[in-house]
Amino acid sequence: MGYEKTLLSFKETLSELDTDYLDLLLIHVPAVESMVEQWQRLNLSTWKAMEHLYKEGYVKAIGVSNFRTHHMTPLLEEAEITPMVNQIEFHPGMMQSEAVNLCKEHNILLEAWSPLGNGKLLQAEQLVRMAEKYNKTTAQLCIRWCLQHGVLPLPKSLSPAHLADNRNVFDFEISDEDMKTIDLLPPIGGVFWNMDEPRKLFYLARELHL
């Protein structure tokens, strides 16, 4: 985090990848108020470095990750280039509607990190029954739910069969009633990672090299 550190880190990344540009560069986690006094300035200085890299053609797209509304709003007020992407945890039981609405308002692509939650989510009885109604897996139902919310899901798997299943979600549509049912599900299975929680501060400080 910070202008000079961001440029140095980017230079090291290009060297490690043996390339002269990146398709996408994200701020992994925001600096937060409970961790550093000038957290807004730190986020902005990091973003200014990324804007420079974008203008120089070293990066094709720039964005953020794990930014909630109170992280994003002050950045938007001073950024010259609006973040193109915000990657956040998004799955049934973890909608983060406020962040989603803000990104849609500013035409920021929402990427769903962990769109399948975890095993507990995929085994939730209500989702399993609904998936069976559409003759789909629970994972396919979750991915389709993301897409119908205008959110880009980023599922990951090492299984070729699961990878193929994850792509097979364009031949059905979840009804409005079922979408609302999924929207109202309580937290079932996921990380539910709140960047502002004190117990996360050590990890954040390490990530930000503070």
N, C-alpha and C positions, 0 to 999 in steps of 0.2 A: 504494500500500500504506500501511497505517496508518489509524487511525480517522477523523481529520479529512480526510485526503486522499481517502479513499474517499467520504465524504459530499460533498465538493466536486466530485469527478469525476462522481458520480452526478447532481448538480444540473446540471452542464454538459451531461451526456448528455441529460437530459430536455429541456433548452432546445434542443439541436441537433436532437433528434427531434420537437420540438413536441408532446410528449405529457405526461401527468401520471402515468404508471406504466409499468413494464416487465413483460413476462411472465416473463422469466428473466434473472438477473444472476449471472455467474460470476467468480471470481478466475481470471484468465487463466493465471498461472504462480505457483507457490509461491516464497516467499523460501526460500533454501537456506543451509545451515550454512557453506559455503565462501565465501559472499558477504557475509553480515552476521551479527554475533555473536549477536544476539538474534532469530534467524530465527523461532523458534517464537512468540515474543511478537508479532512483526510480523504473522505469519499470523493469530494470534488476534485482534489488535486490528482488523485488516481485516475479519475475520469478524464481530466484534461490531458493526461499523458496518452490515454487511449484514443481520444479525439485526434491528437497529433499523429498517432500511428495510422489511424484511418485516413486522414487527409493526405498522408505521404504514400498511401497505397500499400502499406505493409499488412493491413488487415482489411478484409472485405466487409466485415460486419462486427460491431461491438455491442456489448450488452452487459447485463448484470445477472447475478444469481442470488437467490435467497433474500431479495429485497422486498420488504413489506411496504405498506403505504407510507409509514412514517420515515422509512429510509429513502424511499423513492421521491417523495414530494420535494424535499429541499434540494435534491440533485436536479430535478426537472426545472426548478426555478432559476438555476444558474448554468445549466448545461447548454452548450452551443448546439450540440448534436443530441437528439433524443435517443436514449438507449433503444436498440432495435429488438432486443430480446430480454426477457426476464425469466430465468429458469427457477421454478419453485416446486416444492412438494405439492402435488395435486392429485388426488384420487378420491373415490367415494369415502366420505367421513372426514375429508380434509380438503374443503373447497377453496378456502381463502378468497371468498367472494370479493372482499374489499380490494385486495391486490389485483384480482382479475379485472374488476370493473375499471380501476385506474389505468391499467395497461391497455384495455380496449379503448378507453377514452383518448389515449395518446398514441394509438396505433402501434403499440409495442407487442410483439409476438410473445405469447405465453407458452413456455415449454414446460411440460409436466414431468418433473423429476419424480421417479418412483410412482408411475401411474397405476401400478398394480399393488401398491402397498406392500404387504408381505403375505406369507402363507395364511395367516389368520383372516385377512381380508378376503382372499380367494376362496376360503372355505365358509364364509358367512352364509348362513342358510338362506337368507332373503335374496342374496345375489345369485346363489347357486340355482334356486328355483326360477328366478327371472331369466337367467341364461338358458336354462333348459327350455323355457317357453319359446325362445328365439332359435333353438337348436344350435347354440353357441357355447363356448367355454366361458367361465367367469372372467378369465383374463380378456377375452375378446369383448365381453360386455363392458368392462372397465375402459378399454381402449376406445371403443365406440362412444361411450359416454363422454370421454375427453374431447373427441373430435366434434361431437354435437354441441359442445360448449365453446367451440372455436379455439380449443387449446391443443397444441401439438404434443402428443404423448411420446415419451422416450423410454419405451420398455427395453430391457436388456435380458439376454439369455445366451447361454453357451450351447443350447440344444437346437440343432437345425430344424427339428420338428416344431419346436416352440416359436422359433423365428418365423417360420412359414405361417403358423397359426396367427401370430401377431399381425401379419399383413392381411389376413383374410377377414377384414372387417367392413368391407365396402358393399356387401350384398344384403345388408339389412339395416333397419333404422329403428331405434328405440322410440316407443310412443311417448308423447308428451306426459302422459300420466305416469309412466314408468320412470321417465327422467326426473320428475318431481319427487317420486318415491326415493330414488337413489340420492338426490340432492339432500334429502332430509335425514339420511342415515347418520347416526352418531359415530364418533371415532371408533373404528373397529380394529384396523391393523395398519400400522405404518410407523414412521419415525417420529412424526409430530414435532419437528425440530423448530423450536423458537430461538432465534438468534439472540434475543435479549435476555435469556435466562442466565442467571449468575453461574450456574453449573457448567455453562458452555464457554465461559470466558477464557479459561486456560487454553482450550482448543482454538478459540478465535485468535487469541494473542499469538499462538504458535503459527497459525495460518497466515496472519498478517505480518509476521516477523516484527512484533512490537516488544 
